Amino acid sequence: MSRKPELKGRAARLARLLPTGRAQAARTPFVLLVVLLLGGGLIGLLVLNSALSEGAFQLDDLQRETKNLTDEEQALQRDIDAYSAPDALQRRARELGMVPGGDPAFLGPDGKVRGVPSPATAARVPLVLAPEALAGRAVAPSAPAPGPAAFPTTTSPSTPGR
């Protein structure tokens, strides 16, 4: 039977610091478990950091796209405002040959006509010219502007029998 020799003094104190064979075997699985948990945690943090970075890039792209679309919307709104301004509408209507309307007549809820309508009269020459006028030829108007006889008016709102 072999027995361990007993150590004395300094050697005994050093021997107590060193683990025995049985204690060494029990620590190995624990150390491996801690190393695996730390490695898994680091890999998890790396994956999480990558996902957050990708989300930040997507957010930046979406913010840039939103800014571009907002700028485009504002430019389109400015165009709409410019086209719907009263002077722009009047100029475009004259280019199309339209003239300001005359006095309107109103129909009341009881069926009576109020007011005396008048026809629209051409106050100016339209801005759109015929190709013959551009070539330097004088062009006679093809049809006269409608006069008062072209639009029937009702001067008396009451009719017999009503």
Phi and psi in radians as a Rosetta constraint file:
Dihedral C 1 N 2 CA 2 C 2 CIRCULARHARMONIC -1.738 0.35
Dihedral N 2 CA 2 C 2 N 3 CIRCULARHARMONIC 2.285 0.35
Dihedral C 2 N 3 CA 3 C 3 CIRCULARHARMONIC -2.019 0.35
Dihedral N 3 CA 3 C 3 N 4 CIRCULARHARMONIC 2.633 0.35
Dihedral C 3 N 4 CA 4 C 4 CIRCULARHARMONIC -1.326 0.35
Dihedral N 4 CA 4 C 4 N 5 CIRCULARHARMONIC 2.437 0.35
Dihedral C 4 N 5 CA 5 C 5 CIRCULARHARMONIC -1.273 0.35
Dihedral N 5 CA 5 C 5 N 6 CIRCULARHARMONIC 2.523 0.35
Dihedral C 5 N 6 CA 6 C 6 CIRCULARHARMONIC -1.422 0.35
Dihedral N 6 CA 6 C 6 N 7 CIRCULARHARMONIC 2.365 0.35
Dihedral C 6 N 7 CA 7 C 7 CIRCULARHARMONIC -1.756 0.35
Dihedral N 7 CA 7 C 7 N 8 CIRCULARHARMONIC 2.629 0.35
Dihedral C 7 N 8 CA 8 C 8 CIRCULARHARMONIC -2.256 0.35
Dihedral N 8 CA 8 C 8 N 9 CIRCULARHARMONIC 2.647 0.35
Dihedral C 8 N 9 CA 9 C 9 CIRCULARHARMONIC 1.317 0.35
Dihedral N 9 CA 9 C 9 N 10 CIRCULARHARMONIC -2.319 0.35
Dihedral C 9 N 10 CA 10 C 10 CIRCULARHARMONIC -1.156 0.35
Dihedral N 10 CA 10 C 10 N 11 CIRCULARHARMONIC -0.665 0.35
Dihedral C 10 N 11 CA 11 C 11 CIRCULARHARMONIC -1.106 0.35
Dihedral N 11 CA 11 C 11 N 12 CIRCULARHARMONIC -0.625 0.35
Dihedral C 11 N 12 CA 12 C 12 CIRCULARHARMONIC -1.186 0.35
Dihedral N 12 CA 12 C 12 N 13 CIRCULARHARMONIC -0.716 0.35
Dihedral C 12 N 13 CA 13 C 13 CIRCULARHARMONIC -1.148 0.35
Dihedral N 13 CA 13 C 13 N 14 CIRCULARHARMONIC -0.703 0.35
Dihedral C 13 N 14 CA 14 C 14 CIRCULARHARMONIC -1.167 0.35
Dihedral N 14 CA 14 C 14 N 15 CIRCULARHARMONIC -0.645 0.35
Dihedral C 14 N 15 CA 15 C 15 CIRCULARHARMONIC -1.152 0.35
Dihedral N 15 CA 15 C 15 N 16 CIRCULARHARMONIC -0.582 0.35
Dihedral C 15 N 16 CA 16 C 16 CIRCULARHARMONIC -1.213 0.35
Dihedral N 16 CA 16 C 16 N 17 CIRCULARHARMONIC -0.495 0.35
Dihedral C 16 N 17 CA 17 C 17 CIRCULARHARMONIC -1.292 0.35
Dihedral N 17 CA 17 C 17 N 18 CIRCULARHARMONIC -0.572 0.35
Dihedral C 17 N 18 CA 18 C 18 CIRCULARHARMONIC -1.426 0.35
Dihedral N 18 CA 18 C 18 N 19 CIRCULARHARMONIC 2.394 0.35
Dihedral C 18 N 19 CA 19 C 19 CIRCULARHARMONIC -1.295 0.35
Dihedral N 19 CA 19 C 19 N 20 CIRCULARHARMONIC 2.711 0.35
Dihedral C 19 N 20 CA 20 C 20 CIRCULARHARMONIC -1.491 0.35
Dihedral N 20 CA 20 C 20 N 21 CIRCULARHARMONIC 2.976 0.35
Dihedral C 20 N 21 CA 21 C 21 CIRCULARHARMONIC -1.042 0.35
Dihedral N 21 CA 21 C 21 N 22 CIRCULARHARMONIC -0.705 0.35
Dihedral C 21 N 22 CA 22 C 22 CIRCULARHARMONIC -1.195 0.35
Dihedral N 22 CA 22 C 22 N 23 CIRCULARHARMONIC -0.715 0.35
Dihedral C 22 N 23 CA 23 C 23 CIRCULARHARMONIC -1.185 0.35
Dihedral N 23 CA 23 C 23 N 24 CIRCULARHARMONIC -0.595 0.35
Dihedral C 23 N 24 CA 24 C 24 CIRCULARHARMONIC -1.107 0.35
Dihedral N 24 CA 24 C 24 N 25 CIRCULARHARMONIC -0.714 0.35
Dihedral C 24 N 25 CA 25 C 25 CIRCULARHARMONIC -1.193 0.35
Dihedral N 25 CA 25 C 25 N 26 CIRCULARHARMONIC -0.558 0.35
Dihedral C 25 N 26 CA 26 C 26 CIRCULARHARMONIC -1.329 0.35
Dihedral N 26 CA 26 C 26 N 27 CIRCULARHARMONIC -0.478 0.35
Dihedral C 26 N 27 CA 27 C 27 CIRCULARHARMONIC -1.400 0.35
Dihedral N 27 CA 27 C 27 N 28 CIRCULARHARMONIC -0.454 0.35
Dihedral C 27 N 28 CA 28 C 28 CIRCULARHARMONIC -1.044 0.35
Dihedral N 28 CA 28 C 28 N 29 CIRCULARHARMONIC -0.849 0.35
Dihedral C 28 N 29 CA 29 C 29 CIRCULARHARMONIC -1.102 0.35
Dihedral N 29 CA 29 C 29 N 30 CIRCULARHARMONIC -0.633 0.35
Dihedral C 29 N 30 CA 30 C 30 CIRCULARHARMONIC -1.137 0.35
Dihedral N 30 CA 30 C 30 N 31 CIRCULARHARMONIC -0.764 0.35
Dihedral C 30 N 31 CA 31 C 31 CIRCULARHARMONIC -1.118 0.35
Dihedral N 31 CA 31 C 31 N 32 CIRCULARHARMONIC -0.751 0.35
Dihedral C 31 N 32 CA 32 C 32 CIRCULARHARMONIC -1.080 0.35
Dihedral N 32 CA 32 C 32 N 33 CIRCULARHARMONIC -0.729 0.35
Dihedral C 32 N 33 CA 33 C 33 CIRCULARHARMONIC -1.074 0.35
Dihedral N 33 CA 33 C 33 N 34 CIRCULARHARMONIC -0.758 0.35
Dihedral C 33 N 34 CA 34 C 34 CIRCULARHARMONIC -1.141 0.35
Dihedral N 34 CA 34 C 34 N 35 CIRCULARHARMONIC -0.749 0.35
Dihedral C 34 N 35 CA 35 C 35 CIRCULARHARMONIC -1.109 0.35
Dihedral N 35 CA 35 C 35 N 36 CIRCULARHARMONIC -0.758 0.35
Dihedral C 35 N 36 CA 36 C 36 CIRCULARHARMONIC -1.110 0.35
Dihedral N 36 CA 36 C 36 N 37 CIRCULARHARMONIC -0.728 0.35
Dihedral C 36 N 37 CA 37 C 37 CIRCULARHARMONIC -1.130 0.35
Dihedral N 37 CA 37 C 37 N 38 CIRCULARHARMONIC -0.733 0.35
Dihedral C 37 N 38 CA 38 C 38 CIRCULARHARMONIC -1.150 0.35
Dihedral N 38 CA 38 C 38 N 39 CIRCULARHARMONIC -0.740 0.35
Dihedral C 38 N 39 CA 39 C 39 CIRCULARHARMONIC -1.116 0.35
Dihedral N 39 CA 39 C 39 N 40 CIRCULARHARMONIC -0.763 0.35
Dihedral C 39 N 40 CA 40 C 40 CIRCULARHARMONIC -1.104 0.35
Dihedral N 40 CA 40 C 40 N 41 CIRCULARHARMONIC -0.682 0.35
Dihedral C 40 N 41 CA 41 C 41 CIRCULARHARMONIC -1.130 0.35
Dihedral N 41 CA 41 C 41 N 42 CIRCULARHARMONIC -0.721 0.35
Dihedral C 41 N 42 CA 42 C 42 CIRCULARHARMONIC -1.150 0.35
Dihedral N 42 CA 42 C 42 N 43 CIRCULARHARMONIC -0.731 0.35
Dihedral C 42 N 43 CA 43 C 43 CIRCULARHARMONIC -1.138 0.35
Dihedral N 43 CA 43 C 43 N 44 CIRCULARHARMONIC -0.716 0.35
Dihedral C 43 N 44 CA 44 C 44 CIRCULARHARMONIC -1.064 0.35
Dihedral N 44 CA 44 C 44 N 45 CIRCULARHARMONIC -0.745 0.35
Dihedral C 44 N 45 CA 45 C 45 CIRCULARHARMONIC -1.116 0.35
Dihedral N 45 CA 45 C 45 N 46 CIRCULARHARMONIC -0.649 0.35
Dihedral C 45 N 46 CA 46 C 46 CIRCULARHARMONIC -1.140 0.35
Dihedral N 46 CA 46 C 46 N 47 CIRCULARHARMONIC -0.755 0.35
Dihedral C 46 N 47 CA 47 C 47 CIRCULARHARMONIC -1.138 0.35
Dihedral N 47 CA 47 C 47 N 48 CIRCULARHARMONIC -0.761 0.35
Dihedral C 47 N 48 CA 48 C 48 CIRCULARHARMONIC -1.092 0.35
Dihedral N 48 CA 48 C 48 N 49 CIRCULARHARMONIC -0.741 0.35
Dihedral C 48 N 49 CA 49 C 49 CIRCULARHARMONIC -1.114 0.35
Dihedral N 49 CA 49 C 49 N 50 CIRCULARHARMONIC -0.707 0.35
Dihedral C 49 N 50 CA 50 C 50 CIRCULARHARMONIC -1.118 0.35
Dihedral N 50 CA 50 C 50 N 51 CIRCULARHARMONIC -0.742 0.35
Dihedral C 50 N 51 CA 51 C 51 CIRCULARHARMONIC -1.123 0.35
Dihedral N 51 CA 51 C 51 N 52 CIRCULARHARMONIC -0.720 0.35
Dihedral C 51 N 52 CA 52 C 52 CIRCULARHARMONIC -1.152 0.35
Dihedral N 52 CA 52 C 52 N 53 CIRCULARHARMONIC -0.672 0.35
Dihedral C 52 N 53 CA 53 C 53 CIRCULARHARMONIC -1.131 0.35
Dihedral N 53 CA 53 C 53 N 54 CIRCULARHARMONIC -0.740 0.35
Dihedral C 53 N 54 CA 54 C 54 CIRCULARHARMONIC -1.092 0.35
Dihedral N 54 CA 54 C 54 N 55 CIRCULARHARMONIC -0.732 0.35
Dihedral C 54 N 55 CA 55 C 55 CIRCULARHARMONIC -1.101 0.35
Dihedral N 55 CA 55 C 55 N 56 CIRCULARHARMONIC -0.643 0.35
Dihedral C 55 N 56 CA 56 C 56 CIRCULARHARMONIC -1.164 0.35
Dihedral N 56 CA 56 C 56 N 57 CIRCULARHARMONIC -0.683 0.35
Dihedral C 56 N 57 CA 57 C 57 CIRCULARHARMONIC -1.153 0.35
Dihedral N 57 CA 57 C 57 N 58 CIRCULARHARMONIC -0.730 0.35
Dihedral C 57 N 58 CA 58 C 58 CIRCULARHARMONIC -1.098 0.35
Dihedral N 58 CA 58 C 58 N 59 CIRCULARHARMONIC -0.732 0.35
Dihedral C 58 N 59 CA 59 C 59 CIRCULARHARMONIC -1.082 0.35
Dihedral N 59 CA 59 C 59 N 60 CIRCULARHARMONIC -0.727 0.35
Dihedral C 59 N 60 CA 60 C 60 CIRCULARHARMONIC -1.104 0.35
Dihedral N 60 CA 60 C 60 N 61 CIRCULARHARMONIC -0.761 0.35
Dihedral C 60 N 61 CA 61 C 61 CIRCULARHARMONIC -1.091 0.35
Dihedral N 61 CA 61 C 61 N 62 CIRCULARHARMONIC -0.745 0.35
Dihedral C 61 N 62 CA 62 C 62 CIRCULARHARMONIC -1.163 0.35
Dihedral N 62 CA 62 C 62 N 63 CIRCULARHARMONIC -0.656 0.35
Dihedral C 62 N 63 CA 63 C 63 CIRCULARHARMONIC -1.160 0.35
Dihedral N 63 CA 63 C 63 N 64 CIRCULARHARMONIC -0.695 0.35
Dihedral C 63 N 64 CA 64 C 64 CIRCULARHARMONIC -1.128 0.35
Dihedral N 64 CA 64 C 64 N 65 CIRCULARHARMONIC -0.744 0.35
Dihedral C 64 N 65 CA 65 C 65 CIRCULARHARMONIC -1.134 0.35
Dihedral N 65 CA 65 C 65 N 66 CIRCULARHARMONIC -0.691 0.35
Dihedral C 65 N 66 CA 66 C 66 CIRCULARHARMONIC -1.095 0.35
Dihedral N 66 CA 66 C 66 N 67 CIRCULARHARMONIC -0.717 0.35
Dihedral C 66 N 67 CA 67 C 67 CIRCULARHARMONIC -1.116 0.35
Dihedral N 67 CA 67 C 67 N 68 CIRCULARHARMONIC -0.753 0.35
Dihedral C 67 N 68 CA 68 C 68 CIRCULARHARMONIC -1.111 0.35
Dihedral N 68 CA 68 C 68 N 69 CIRCULARHARMONIC -0.755 0.35
Dihedral C 68 N 69 CA 69 C 69 CIRCULARHARMONIC -1.174 0.35
Dihedral N 69 CA 69 C 69 N 70 CIRCULARHARMONIC -0.620 0.35
Dihedral C 69 N 70 CA 70 C 70 CIRCULARHARMONIC -1.150 0.35
Dihedral N 70 CA 70 C 70 N 71 CIRCULARHARMONIC -0.735 0.35
Dihedral C 70 N 71 CA 71 C 71 CIRCULARHARMONIC -1.087 0.35
Dihedral N 71 CA 71 C 71 N 72 CIRCULARHARMONIC -0.737 0.35
Dihedral C 71 N 72 CA 72 C 72 CIRCULARHARMONIC -1.126 0.35
Dihedral N 72 CA 72 C 72 N 73 CIRCULARHARMONIC -0.718 0.35
Dihedral C 72 N 73 CA 73 C 73 CIRCULARHARMONIC -1.082 0.35
Dihedral N 73 CA 73 C 73 N 74 CIRCULARHARMONIC -0.732 0.35
Dihedral C 73 N 74 CA 74 C 74 CIRCULARHARMONIC -1.152 0.35
Dihedral N 74 CA 74 C 74 N 75 CIRCULARHARMONIC -0.666 0.35
Dihedral C 74 N 75 CA 75 C 75 CIRCULARHARMONIC -1.142 0.35
Dihedral N 75 CA 75 C 75 N 76 CIRCULARHARMONIC -0.735 0.35
Dihedral C 75 N 76 CA 76 C 76 CIRCULARHARMONIC -1.144 0.35
Dihedral N 76 CA 76 C 76 N 77 CIRCULARHARMONIC -0.655 0.35
Dihedral C 76 N 77 CA 77 C 77 CIRCULARHARMONIC -1.152 0.35
Dihedral N 77 CA 77 C 77 N 78 CIRCULARHARMONIC -0.658 0.35
Dihedral C 77 N 78 CA 78 C 78 CIRCULARHARMONIC -1.108 0.35
Dihedral N 78 CA 78 C 78 N 79 CIRCULARHARMONIC -0.693 0.35
Dihedral C 78 N 79 CA 79 C 79 CIRCULARHARMONIC -1.108 0.35
Dihedral N 79 CA 79 C 79 N 80 CIRCULARHARMONIC -0.754 0.35
Dihedral C 79 N 80 CA 80 C 80 CIRCULARHARMONIC -1.081 0.35
Dihedral N 80 CA 80 C 80 N 81 CIRCULARHARMONIC -0.777 0.35
Dihedral C 80 N 81 CA 81 C 81 CIRCULARHARMONIC -1.092 0.35
Dihedral N 81 CA 81 C 81 N 82 CIRCULARHARMONIC -0.676 0.35
Dihedral C 81 N 82 CA 82 C 82 CIRCULARHARMONIC -1.185 0.35
Dihedral N 82 CA 82 C 82 N 83 CIRCULARHARMONIC -0.692 0.35
Dihedral C 82 N 83 CA 83 C 83 CIRCULARHARMONIC -1.295 0.35
Dihedral N 83 CA 83 C 83 N 84 CIRCULARHARMONIC -0.461 0.35
Dihedral C 83 N 84 CA 84 C 84 CIRCULARHARMONIC -1.698 0.35
Dihedral N 84 CA 84 C 84 N 85 CIRCULARHARMONIC 0.085 0.35
Dihedral C 84 N 85 CA 85 C 85 CIRCULARHARMONIC -1.160 0.35
Dihedral N 85 CA 85 C 85 N 86 CIRCULARHARMONIC 2.541 0.35
Dihedral C 85 N 86 CA 86 C 86 CIRCULARHARMONIC -0.989 0.35
Dihedral N 86 CA 86 C 86 N 87 CIRCULARHARMONIC -0.748 0.35
Dihedral C 86 N 87 CA 87 C 87 CIRCULARHARMONIC -1.179 0.35
Dihedral N 87 CA 87 C 87 N 88 CIRCULARHARMONIC -0.611 0.35
Dihedral C 87 N 88 CA 88 C 88 CIRCULARHARMONIC -1.202 0.35
Dihedral N 88 CA 88 C 88 N 89 CIRCULARHARMONIC -0.683 0.35
Dihedral C 88 N 89 CA 89 C 89 CIRCULARHARMONIC -1.125 0.35
Dihedral N 89 CA 89 C 89 N 90 CIRCULARHARMONIC -0.727 0.35
Dihedral C 89 N 90 CA 90 C 90 CIRCULARHARMONIC -1.120 0.35
Dihedral N 90 CA 90 C 90 N 91 CIRCULARHARMONIC -0.768 0.35
Dihedral C 90 N 91 CA 91 C 91 CIRCULARHARMONIC -1.104 0.35
Dihedral N 91 CA 91 C 91 N 92 CIRCULARHARMONIC -0.757 0.35
Dihedral C 91 N 92 CA 92 C 92 CIRCULARHARMONIC -1.162 0.35
Dihedral N 92 CA 92 C 92 N 93 CIRCULARHARMONIC -0.664 0.35
Dihedral C 92 N 93 CA 93 C 93 CIRCULARHARMONIC -1.132 0.35
Dihedral N 93 CA 93 C 93 N 94 CIRCULARHARMONIC -0.701 0.35
Dihedral C 93 N 94 CA 94 C 94 CIRCULARHARMONIC -1.165 0.35
Dihedral N 94 CA 94 C 94 N 95 CIRCULARHARMONIC -0.632 0.35
Dihedral C 94 N 95 CA 95 C 95 CIRCULARHARMONIC -1.087 0.35
Dihedral N 95 CA 95 C 95 N 96 CIRCULARHARMONIC -0.565 0.35
Dihedral C 95 N 96 CA 96 C 96 CIRCULARHARMONIC -1.469 0.35
Dihedral N 96 CA 96 C 96 N 97 CIRCULARHARMONIC -0.044 0.35
Dihedral C 96 N 97 CA 97 C 97 CIRCULARHARMONIC 1.552 0.35
Dihedral N 97 CA 97 C 97 N 98 CIRCULARHARMONIC 0.255 0.35
Dihedral C 97 N 98 CA 98 C 98 CIRCULARHARMONIC -1.445 0.35
Dihedral N 98 CA 98 C 98 N 99 CIRCULARHARMONIC 2.670 0.35
Dihedral C 98 N 99 CA 99 C 99 CIRCULARHARMONIC -2.208 0.35
Dihedral N 99 CA 99 C 99 N 100 CIRCULARHARMONIC 2.744 0.35
Dihedral C 99 N 100 CA 100 C 100 CIRCULARHARMONIC -1.089 0.35
Dihedral N 100 CA 100 C 100 N 101 CIRCULARHARMONIC 2.523 0.35
Dihedral C 100 N 101 CA 101 C 101 CIRCULARHARMONIC -1.295 0.35
Dihedral N 101 CA 101 C 101 N 102 CIRCULARHARMONIC 2.842 0.35
Dihedral C 101 N 102 CA 102 C 102 CIRCULARHARMONIC -1.507 0.35
Dihedral N 102 CA 102 C 102 N 103 CIRCULARHARMONIC -2.853 0.35
Dihedral C 102 N 103 CA 103 C 103 CIRCULARHARMONIC -1.255 0.35
Dihedral N 103 CA 103 C 103 N 104 CIRCULARHARMONIC 2.342 0.35
Dihedral C 103 N 104 CA 104 C 104 CIRCULARHARMONIC -1.524 0.35
Dihedral N 104 CA 104 C 104 N 105 CIRCULARHARMONIC 2.856 0.35
Dihedral C 104 N 105 CA 105 C 105 CIRCULARHARMONIC -2.015 0.35
Dihedral N 105 CA 105 C 105 N 106 CIRCULARHARMONIC 2.623 0.35
Dihedral C 105 N 106 CA 106 C 106 CIRCULARHARMONIC -2.062 0.35
Dihedral N 106 CA 106 C 106 N 107 CIRCULARHARMONIC 2.514 0.35
Dihedral C 106 N 107 CA 107 C 107 CIRCULARHARMONIC -1.843 0.35
Dihedral N 107 CA 107 C 107 N 108 CIRCULARHARMONIC 2.068 0.35
Dihedral C 107 N 108 CA 108 C 108 CIRCULARHARMONIC -1.361 0.35
Dihedral N 108 CA 108 C 108 N 109 CIRCULARHARMONIC 2.969 0.35
Dihedral C 108 N 109 CA 109 C 109 CIRCULARHARMONIC -1.147 0.35
Dihedral N 109 CA 109 C 109 N 110 CIRCULARHARMONIC -0.383 0.35
Dihedral C 109 N 110 CA 110 C 110 CIRCULARHARMONIC -1.533 0.35
Dihedral N 110 CA 110 C 110 N 111 CIRCULARHARMONIC 0.013 0.35
Dihedral C 110 N 111 CA 111 C 111 CIRCULARHARMONIC 1.620 0.35
Dihedral N 111 CA 111 C 111 N 112 CIRCULARHARMONIC 0.022 0.35
Dihedral C 111 N 112 CA 112 C 112 CIRCULARHARMONIC -1.507 0.35
Dihedral N 112 CA 112 C 112 N 113 CIRCULARHARMONIC 2.502 0.35
Dihedral C 112 N 113 CA 113 C 113 CIRCULARHARMONIC -1.557 0.35
Dihedral N 113 CA 113 C 113 N 114 CIRCULARHARMONIC 2.236 0.35
Dihedral C 113 N 114 CA 114 C 114 CIRCULARHARMONIC -1.999 0.35
Dihedral N 114 CA 114 C 114 N 115 CIRCULARHARMONIC 2.282 0.35
Dihedral C 114 N 115 CA 115 C 115 CIRCULARHARMONIC 1.654 0.35
Dihedral N 115 CA 115 C 115 N 116 CIRCULARHARMONIC 2.950 0.35
Dihedral C 115 N 116 CA 116 C 116 CIRCULARHARMONIC -2.083 0.35
Dihedral N 116 CA 116 C 116 N 117 CIRCULARHARMONIC 1.963 0.35
Dihedral C 116 N 117 CA 117 C 117 CIRCULARHARMONIC -1.271 0.35
Dihedral N 117 CA 117 C 117 N 118 CIRCULARHARMONIC 2.602 0.35
Dihedral C 117 N 118 CA 118 C 118 CIRCULARHARMONIC -2.257 0.35
Dihedral N 118 CA 118 C 118 N 119 CIRCULARHARMONIC 2.642 0.35
Dihedral C 118 N 119 CA 119 C 119 CIRCULARHARMONIC -1.318 0.35
Dihedral N 119 CA 119 C 119 N 120 CIRCULARHARMONIC 2.807 0.35
Dihedral C 119 N 120 CA 120 C 120 CIRCULARHARMONIC -1.329 0.35
Dihedral N 120 CA 120 C 120 N 121 CIRCULARHARMONIC 2.403 0.35
Dihedral C 120 N 121 CA 121 C 121 CIRCULARHARMONIC -2.040 0.35
Dihedral N 121 CA 121 C 121 N 122 CIRCULARHARMONIC 2.526 0.35
Dihedral C 121 N 122 CA 122 C 122 CIRCULARHARMONIC -1.353 0.35
Dihedral N 122 CA 122 C 122 N 123 CIRCULARHARMONIC 1.913 0.35
Dihedral C 122 N 123 CA 123 C 123 CIRCULARHARMONIC -1.489 0.35
Dihedral N 123 CA 123 C 123 N 124 CIRCULARHARMONIC -0.492 0.35
Dihedral C 123 N 124 CA 124 C 124 CIRCULARHARMONIC -2.374 0.35
Dihedral N 124 CA 124 C 124 N 125 CIRCULARHARMONIC 2.879 0.35
Dihedral C 124 N 125 CA 125 C 125 CIRCULARHARMONIC -1.357 0.35
Dihedral N 125 CA 125 C 125 N 126 CIRCULARHARMONIC 2.365 0.35
Dihedral C 125 N 126 CA 126 C 126 CIRCULARHARMONIC -1.071 0.35
Dihedral N 126 CA 126 C 126 N 127 CIRCULARHARMONIC 2.628 0.35
Dihedral C 126 N 127 CA 127 C 127 CIRCULARHARMONIC -1.284 0.35
Dihedral N 127 CA 127 C 127 N 128 CIRCULARHARMONIC -0.377 0.35
Dihedral C 127 N 128 CA 128 C 128 CIRCULARHARMONIC -1.459 0.35
Dihedral N 128 CA 128 C 128 N 129 CIRCULARHARMONIC 2.123 0.35
Dihedral C 128 N 129 CA 129 C 129 CIRCULARHARMONIC -1.819 0.35
Dihedral N 129 CA 129 C 129 N 130 CIRCULARHARMONIC 2.633 0.35
Dihedral C 129 N 130 CA 130 C 130 CIRCULARHARMONIC -1.267 0.35
Dihedral N 130 CA 130 C 130 N 131 CIRCULARHARMONIC 2.733 0.35
Dihedral C 130 N 131 CA 131 C 131 CIRCULARHARMONIC -1.056 0.35
Dihedral N 131 CA 131 C 131 N 132 CIRCULARHARMONIC -0.543 0.35
Dihedral C 131 N 132 CA 132 C 132 CIRCULARHARMONIC -1.139 0.35
Dihedral N 132 CA 132 C 132 N 133 CIRCULARHARMONIC -0.629 0.35
Dihedral C 132 N 133 CA 133 C 133 CIRCULARHARMONIC -1.203 0.35
Dihedral N 133 CA 133 C 133 N 134 CIRCULARHARMONIC -0.563 0.35
Dihedral C 133 N 134 CA 134 C 134 CIRCULARHARMONIC -1.236 0.35
Dihedral N 134 CA 134 C 134 N 135 CIRCULARHARMONIC -0.485 0.35
Dihedral C 134 N 135 CA 135 C 135 CIRCULARHARMONIC -1.396 0.35
Dihedral N 135 CA 135 C 135 N 136 CIRCULARHARMONIC -0.094 0.35
Dihedral C 135 N 136 CA 136 C 136 CIRCULARHARMONIC 1.730 0.35
Dihedral N 136 CA 136 C 136 N 137 CIRCULARHARMONIC 0.096 0.35
Dihedral C 136 N 137 CA 137 C 137 CIRCULARHARMONIC -1.575 0.35
Dihedral N 137 CA 137 C 137 N 138 CIRCULARHARMONIC 2.555 0.35
Dihedral C 137 N 138 CA 138 C 138 CIRCULARHARMONIC -1.413 0.35
Dihedral N 138 CA 138 C 138 N 139 CIRCULARHARMONIC 2.342 0.35
Dihedral C 138 N 139 CA 139 C 139 CIRCULARHARMONIC -2.060 0.35
Dihedral N 139 CA 139 C 139 N 140 CIRCULARHARMONIC 2.283 0.35
Dihedral C 139 N 140 CA 140 C 140 CIRCULARHARMONIC -1.491 0.35
Dihedral N 140 CA 140 C 140 N 141 CIRCULARHARMONIC 2.505 0.35
Dihedral C 140 N 141 CA 141 C 141 CIRCULARHARMONIC -1.081 0.35
Dihedral N 141 CA 141 C 141 N 142 CIRCULARHARMONIC 2.455 0.35
Dihedral C 141 N 142 CA 142 C 142 CIRCULARHARMONIC -1.345 0.35
Dihedral N 142 CA 142 C 142 N 143 CIRCULARHARMONIC -0.601 0.35
Dihedral C 142 N 143 CA 143 C 143 CIRCULARHARMONIC -2.461 0.35
Dihedral N 143 CA 143 C 143 N 144 CIRCULARHARMONIC 2.460 0.35
Dihedral C 143 N 144 CA 144 C 144 CIRCULARHARMONIC -1.221 0.35
Dihedral N 144 CA 144 C 144 N 145 CIRCULARHARMONIC 2.716 0.35
Dihedral C 144 N 145 CA 145 C 145 CIRCULARHARMONIC -1.156 0.35
Dihedral N 145 CA 145 C 145 N 146 CIRCULARHARMONIC 2.523 0.35
Dihedral C 145 N 146 CA 146 C 146 CIRCULARHARMONIC -1.111 0.35
Dihedral N 146 CA 146 C 146 N 147 CIRCULARHARMONIC 2.365 0.35
Dihedral C 146 N 147 CA 147 C 147 CIRCULARHARMONIC -1.782 0.35
Dihedral N 147 CA 147 C 147 N 148 CIRCULARHARMONIC -2.966 0.35
Dihedral C 147 N 148 CA 148 C 148 CIRCULARHARMONIC -1.114 0.35
Dihedral N 148 CA 148 C 148 N 149 CIRCULARHARMONIC -0.466 0.35
Dihedral C 148 N 149 CA 149 C 149 CIRCULARHARMONIC -1.314 0.35
Dihedral N 149 CA 149 C 149 N 150 CIRCULARHARMONIC -0.277 0.35
Dihedral C 149 N 150 CA 150 C 150 CIRCULARHARMONIC -1.309 0.35
Dihedral N 150 CA 150 C 150 N 151 CIRCULARHARMONIC -0.443 0.35
Dihedral C 150 N 151 CA 151 C 151 CIRCULARHARMONIC -2.014 0.35
Dihedral N 151 CA 151 C 151 N 152 CIRCULARHARMONIC 1.998 0.35
Dihedral C 151 N 152 CA 152 C 152 CIRCULARHARMONIC -1.221 0.35
Dihedral N 152 CA 152 C 152 N 153 CIRCULARHARMONIC 2.442 0.35
Dihedral C 152 N 153 CA 153 C 153 CIRCULARHARMONIC -2.121 0.35
Dihedral N 153 CA 153 C 153 N 154 CIRCULARHARMONIC 2.639 0.35
Dihedral C 153 N 154 CA 154 C 154 CIRCULARHARMONIC -1.893 0.35
Dihedral N 154 CA 154 C 154 N 155 CIRCULARHARMONIC 2.002 0.35
Dihedral C 154 N 155 CA 155 C 155 CIRCULARHARMONIC -1.633 0.35
Dihedral N 155 CA 155 C 155 N 156 CIRCULARHARMONIC -0.476 0.35
Dihedral C 155 N 156 CA 156 C 156 CIRCULARHARMONIC -1.930 0.35
Dihedral N 156 CA 156 C 156 N 157 CIRCULARHARMONIC 1.992 0.35
Dihedral C 156 N 157 CA 157 C 157 CIRCULARHARMONIC -1.275 0.35
Dihedral N 157 CA 157 C 157 N 158 CIRCULARHARMONIC -0.309 0.35
Dihedral C 157 N 158 CA 158 C 158 CIRCULARHARMONIC -1.710 0.35
Dihedral N 158 CA 158 C 158 N 159 CIRCULARHARMONIC 2.433 0.35
Dihedral C 158 N 159 CA 159 C 159 CIRCULARHARMONIC -2.140 0.35
Dihedral N 159 CA 159 C 159 N 160 CIRCULARHARMONIC 2.668 0.35
Dihedral C 159 N 160 CA 160 C 160 CIRCULARHARMONIC -1.149 0.35
Dihedral N 160 CA 160 C 160 N 161 CIRCULARHARMONIC 2.468 0.35
Dihedral C 160 N 161 CA 161 C 161 CIRCULARHARMONIC 1.656 0.35
Dihedral N 161 CA 161 C 161 N 162 CIRCULARHARMONIC -0.032 0.35
